[in-house]
Amino acid sequence: MRKHILTVAGLALVASTAWADDAPGTLSVRFEGLRSAKGMIRACLTRDPKLLAHCEQDPAALKASVAAGPGAHMDFAAVPPGDYVLAVIHDENSNNKLDTAFGIPREGFGFSRNPAIHFGPPSFEAAKFHIGTGATELTVKMKYFL
């Protein structure tokens, strides 16, 4: 009987640990270096390395928008644990896209972990971060080329 109770208790501990690993986390994002308070900041959180540059096409992506300005921040609640990349644009003219001139962004942009930008978006690995079951905080430094 005692062996049976220990087995049941052990199974309950394993089940509760597995459930805790799947519990959603939260993500709080702050932005540095906004050049103006015009428009919106649009962010897209994806787990798909193939859609990093086109996060809006990921049906599983989490998206959020906030008004640009000093102290701008956004929160994502109930985020399943895993590895993610956050792509951000400062949509100054509020047209829901990153405007470019000859392929060069005319509006601000940024990525999680603030990787170096050369030609095109960073690799998934360079911008990847982990969300666990607790709170995660990021600061994204906005970049402007034009």
C-alpha positions in Angstrom: 0.0 0.0 0.0 2.8 2.4 0.9 4.6 1.7 -2.4 1.3 2.5 -4.3 0.9 5.8 -2.4 4.5 6.8 -3.3 3.9 5.9 -7.0 0.7 8.0 -7.1 2.5 10.9 -5.4 5.4 10.6 -7.8 3.0 10.6 -10.8 1.2 13.7 -9.4 4.6 15.5 -9.0 5.6 14.6 -12.6 2.2 15.8 -13.9 2.3 19.0 -12.0 5.9 19.7 -13.2 4.9 19.0 -16.9 1.9 21.4 -16.5 4.0 24.1 -15.0 6.5 23.9 -17.9 3.5 24.5 -20.3 2.1 27.4 -18.3 2.1 30.7 -20.3 4.5 33.5 -19.5 4.3 37.3 -20.1 6.5 39.6 -22.1 6.9 43.3 -21.4 8.7 45.4 -24.1 10.1 48.9 -23.8 11.5 51.0 -26.7 14.5 53.2 -26.8 15.6 55.7 -29.4 12.2 56.7 -31.0 12.9 59.7 -33.2 9.4 61.1 -32.9 6.0 60.6 -31.2 4.3 60.2 -34.6 2.3 57.2 -35.6 2.3 53.7 -34.0 4.8 51.1 -32.8 3.9 47.7 -34.3 5.4 44.5 -32.9 5.1 40.9 -34.1 6.3 38.0 -32.0 7.1 34.8 -33.9 8.5 31.3 -33.3 8.9 30.6 -37.0 12.5 31.2 -38.3 11.3 31.3 -41.9 8.9 34.2 -41.3 11.2 36.5 -39.3 11.2 39.1 -42.1 7.5 38.6 -42.7 6.2 37.9 -39.2 2.8 39.3 -40.1 2.3 36.3 -42.4 2.7 33.8 -39.5 -0.8 32.8 -38.4 0.5 31.8 -35.0 2.3 35.1 -34.4 1.3 37.4 -31.6 0.9 41.1 -32.7 0.4 44.3 -30.8 0.4 48.1 -31.6 0.8 51.1 -29.3 1.0 54.8 -29.9 4.6 56.0 -30.3 6.0 58.5 -27.8 8.1 58.8 -24.7 7.7 55.8 -22.4 6.0 53.7 -25.0 5.8 50.1 -24.0 3.7 47.0 -24.7 2.8 43.8 -22.9 2.0 40.4 -24.3 0.1 38.1 -21.9 -0.4 34.3 -21.9 2.6 33.6 -24.2 3.3 29.9 -24.6 6.9 29.1 -23.4 9.5 28.8 -26.2 12.0 30.6 -28.3 10.8 33.7 -30.1 11.9 36.7 -32.1 10.2 40.1 -31.7 10.2 42.3 -34.9 9.2 45.9 -34.4 8.5 48.9 -36.7 7.9 52.5 -35.9 5.0 53.2 -38.4 5.3 56.9 -38.3 2.6 57.5 -41.0 0.3 54.8 -39.6 -0.1 52.9 -42.9 0.5 49.5 -41.3 3.7 48.8 -43.1 7.4 49.6 -43.0 8.0 52.1 -45.8 11.2 51.8 -47.8 13.2 53.6 -50.5 15.2 51.4 -52.8 15.0 48.6 -50.1 16.2 50.8 -47.3 13.8 51.4 -44.4 12.5 55.0 -44.2 10.9 54.3 -40.8 12.4 52.9 -37.6 12.7 49.2 -36.9 14.2 46.9 -34.3 14.5 43.3 -33.1 14.7 41.5 -29.9 18.3 41.3 -28.4 19.2 44.3 -30.6 21.4 42.4 -33.1 23.7 44.2 -35.5 22.0 45.0 -38.8 23.9 44.7 -42.0 22.0 43.9 -45.2 18.5 42.7 -44.4 17.0 41.3 -41.2 19.2 39.5 -38.6 19.2 35.8 -38.4 16.7 34.1 -36.2 19.5 32.9 -33.9 20.9 36.5 -33.5 17.5 37.8 -32.3 16.1 34.8 -30.5 15.2 34.9 -26.8 13.3 32.5 -24.5 10.0 33.1 -22.8 9.4 30.8 -19.9 6.5 30.6 -17.4 7.3 33.8 -15.6 7.8 37.4 -16.7 10.2 38.3 -19.4 11.3 41.9 -20.1 13.0 43.3 -23.3 14.2 46.7 -24.4 14.3 47.2 -28.2 16.6 49.9 -29.5 15.0 51.5 -32.6 17.2 52.0 -35.7 16.7 54.6 -38.4 18.6 54.7 -41.7 16.8 57.6 -43.5 
